[in-house]
Amino acid sequence: MYADYEYNFWMSYTLYFTRPHTILGASLWNYWYTSKAFESIFGLAFSRGYMLGIPVGNSYIVRAYKDDGELCKMKESAIRYVTEYPKNALELLEKGYSIQQEILSGDFKIDPLCTIEAAVELYAEVALYTAILPYFWFNETDIQNTEYHYQIQKLCIQLREVTVYPLFYQHTLLPHLCLCAGLSETEITVNTYTDLLQKDFGQVSEIGSTCFEYMYSNEGESLNFVSKGSLLAKASEIEKYSTNSFVMGTVVSKGIGPVEGIVRLVASDIDIFQEGEILVVPSLNNLHIPLFKKAKAILCEEGGTASHAVFLKKINIPIITNLKGITLRVRDGEKVLVEPEQYRVHLRYE
């Protein structure tokens, strides 16, 4: 009975995003999709979520999975809202732009008396207005014939150009949560949101030494530490990616290829990257800009030609995006061969 349940469980999930996170960051990221703010716009909240985390430096690269049916309903709801209520959608994006500018200027604060629950709900609103809505509404063709189309697309581009929720999390939310819980930043980031509310704080000793498996349902959160082999098996079962030595992707820049070199997985700690290495990331963001001129090539799990990597064409190195499972399959510090002419990366190249 348990085996049948487990099989059905994995089959109903799809990979949603891959991002660098701590355990707390992953837990709060999942909370976005169950928050009051999210439900008020989408008319639904996710009843479950699943994540797998691989330790990299001082954090994790986290693979987040969503229920197929709920994900489809969310996408349909997002499109319906912007199509039927473009004026309201524009107002929400304007609110997001205002929040973005306040965060960038350092003026977006949390009331010192704010509870943990209220602070986390505010974080969910920041993510919703500045990241989630622009992601789903960008280039939505069904609103192109409305008078709001140009303004909506312009705001979506502006919001997507600078991702501010990590800044708010790191510089505003995290210090506030540490103060409320009486924990240091190192201590607090190994806990889930439920741990903070229940004051059931975890142990730091497990962090950085093994992978984790996180599950959320209406009954609550659960966190288990697992081996890399177990994580790989579960990820491959859900994602059904090829296990051969090549990973195919979308070439953004061919550079002067092919090139071979040592790969470096980077989550949030950019100081571990050395000049001449091949940069491997879940997705490109502003944090990685200082590494672009140091890198021999850039490999990105997410994105196609419309991703942020399209702005890197002026850098004359191979850049390949949409490399399914690359952050999971590559071995940090190993040599790979990047072949942009063949749209692929050869793993464990000798």
N, C-alpha and C positions, 0 to 999 in steps of 0.2 A: 504493500500500500504506500509506504513512504517513498519507494523508488519511483512509482507512477506519479506521485504528487510532484516529486523533484523534477522529473522529466517535463511535465506540463508547465511547471513553474519557469524553467529556463526557456522553453519554446515560446512563451508569451512576451518575452522581453526583446527590446532592440536597443542598440547603442545610441545614446542621445548626444553626449558630449564627452570629450576628454580634456581635463583641465588640471593644472597644478593646485593642490590644496593640502592643508593639514586635515586631521580628522575632524576638528571642530568646523573648519571651513567647508568640508564636504557635507557635514550634517546640516549646517545652516543653508548651504546651497540647495539641498533637498527640500528644506523647509520653505524656500521661495514658492514652491509649487503646491504647497498646502496652506499658504497664508491667506488671511482675510483679504488682503489687497489683490492677490491673484484671483481669488474666487469672485471678487466683486466685478471684475472685468470679463473673465473667461466663463463665468457661470458654472465652474466646476473646480475641483481640487483633486490632485492625484492621490489615490488611495494607497499606493505603494511605490517603492523605488528600490533600486539595488545598485551597489557600487563595489568596485574592486580597486584597491590602491597599491601601487608599487612604490617603495621608498626610494627617493632620489634626493641626495643632499639632506637638507633639514626639513623636507616636506615629502609629499607623495605626488605621483601622477595618478589621477583618479579617473577611472572609466565609469561613467554614470549611465545606467540603463533605465528605461521607462517602459511601462506596459504599452504594448502596441495599440490596443484599443483606446486607452486614455490619451495617448499621444496624438492619434488621429483626430479624436474629438477636440483636443486643444487647438490643433492647427485649423480645423474647420471653424471653431469658435472665433479664433483670431481673425481669420479672413472675413467671416460674416460681420464681425464688429466693424472693421475698417471699411467694409463695403457699404453697410447699411447706415453707419453713423460716422462718416468721414470728419464732420465738424468736431464731434466729441473726441475722435481719435487724434485730431490735430491738437486739441487742447491738452490731452494727456502727454503728447510728445513735447509740447511747449513747457509743460510742468517738468518733464524729464530734462529738458535743456536747461531750465532754471536750476534744477538740482545739480546737474553736471557742473555748471559754472560756479555754483556756491561751493561745491566740493573742491574744485580746482583752485579756488581763491582761499580755501580754508575757513569759509564762513558757515559751512553746514555743520552744525553742532548737535550733540545729544545733551538734553537737560541732565545735569548731575544727579537729580533725584529720580530719573527715569529707571523703571524696573528692567530686569533682564528681558522679560517678555515684550515690553514696549519697545526696547532698543532693537531687539531682533526683528520685530514687526516693521520698524522703520527701515532697517536694512533690506528687508524684503521689498519694501516700496521703492527704495533706491534701485535695486536690481530690476524690478518690474518696469519702471518708467525709463531708465537709462539704457537697459540692455535687452530685456526680453521682448518688449513691444517693438523697438526698432528692428530687432532681428526678424520678427515675423511679418512686419509691415513693409520692410524695405523691398522696393521693386514689385509691389503687389499690383498686377496688371488690371484687376477688376475695378480699381479706383482711378484709372488713367483718364477717364472722361469726366471726372468731377472737377470743380473749381479748386478743390483742396489738394489735388494730386501733387502739384509742384512743391507746395509747402510741406506736405507730409514727407515726400522723398528727400527734400533738402534737410529736414530735421533728422530723419533716419540716418542720413550720411554723416551729419555732424555728431550725432550721438555714437555712431559706430566707429568713428575715427579715434575717439578717446574713451577708453573704458575706465569708468571711475569707481565702480563698486569695489575693486580691490583696494583702492586708495582709502575709501571710506572704511572698509573692513579693517585694514592694517593700522591706520592712524587715528581713527575715531571710535569705531565699535569695539575693537579688541581691548584697548586700554580701559574703556568703560566696563566691559564684562569682567576684566581682571579685578577692577576695583570692587565691583558688586560681589564677586565670588571669593575675593581675598586670595587670589592665586597669581603667580607670575605668568608671563606670556608663554614660557616653555611648558608650564604645568597645565594651563588652560586649554592649549591647542590639542592635547591628547584626549580630550573629552568630547562627547556628543552634546547636543543641545539638551537632550533629556537628562544627561548627567548633571549639567549645570543647574537645571531646575530642581532636581532631586538632591543636589549636593552629594552625589555619589561619584567622587572623583577618581579617575583612572590612574594607572601607574605609567611613569615615563619610561621605565626600563624596556618596554616592548618596542618603543618607537625607533625607527631607523634600522631595525634588525630583520624585520620580516614584513610580509604583505598583510593587508587587511581586507576583510569582507564585511560590508555594511548592508543592512536590510532595514527598510522602513515599511510599515503597514499601519492600518488603523489601530492596531494593538500596541504600536510603539516602535522604538528603534532597537536594533541589536548590532553588536560589533564583535567580530571574531578575528583573531590573527591566524593567518594561514601560510602555508609554504608557497614558494614561487611556482612549483609544479602544480599545485592544486589550483592556484589562480589561473595559470595558463590553460588548464583543462576546462575550467568553467567559462573563461572568456571565449575560447575557441568553440565551445558548444553553443554559446549564444550567438556569436558573430559569424561563425562558419567561414572564417577566412582560410585561405590556402596556407599550407604549412611547408611549401617548397622554399628554396633559398632565395627567391626573388619576391620583391614587393613592388607592385606597379602603382604609378601615381600620375598626377597631372604636372607637366613641365611648365613652370612659369618663366624660368630663364635657363637656357642651355649652358651659358657661360663658355668656358673653354674646357669641355669635357671629352672623355670621361675622366673622373678623378678618384683616387683612392685615399683613404686616411682613417684616422681614429675617430670614432663617434663619441660624442659627449651628450648624454641626456641632461636637459636643463629643465627644472621645474620652476622654482622661484629664486634659487641661489645662483646668480649669474657669475659669481666669483670663481666657481669651479671650472669655468670654461677657459681653455688656453688657446692662444693664437695658432692657427693652422689646423685646428680640429674641425670635424664636421658636426654642425649643430643639429640636434634632434629635439623637437619640441612638439607638444600636443597641438598648439595653435600659436600663431605669431601675435605678439602684442607689443606695446611700447617698451616693456621691460627689456626686450631683446635687442633694441636698437643699438646699444653700445657693442653688441657682439657681431653685427653684420659685417663690418670690415675686417674682423679677426677670423671669420669662418672661411673654411675651404669650400664648403657647400652647406646648404640649408635644407633639411628634410622635415616636413611638417605633416602630422597625421591628418589634420582636418583641412578643409578648404579646397576650392578649385581655382579657376582663373579669376573668380570674382572675390577671392579672399584678400586679406591684407597683404599677402605676398606679392600681389600684382604691382605694388608700389616699389618693389625691389628690383625691377627689371634693369635699372641703371647700374646695379652691382653686377660685375661680370664674373659671376660664379654660378654653378648649377643650383637651381632652386626647384625642388619638387614637392608638391603638396598632395593632399588626398591619398596619402600612403597608409592604407588601412592596416591597423595593428602594428605600425612601426615602433611606437613607444613601448609596446608590450613585448615585441619579439627581438628587438635589437639588444645586444649585450653591451652595456656601458664600458667603453674602453677598447672594444674590439675594432678590427679593421673591416671596412666595407668598401665596395666599389660602387660609385654613383655613375650611372650611364644615362644621361639625359636624352640622348638620341634614341634610346630604346624605352624611355619612360619608366625606368626601373632602378631599384637599388638591390645589389647582390649582397646578401648577409653572409657573415662568417667567411669573408673572402680571404683567400690565401694566395 
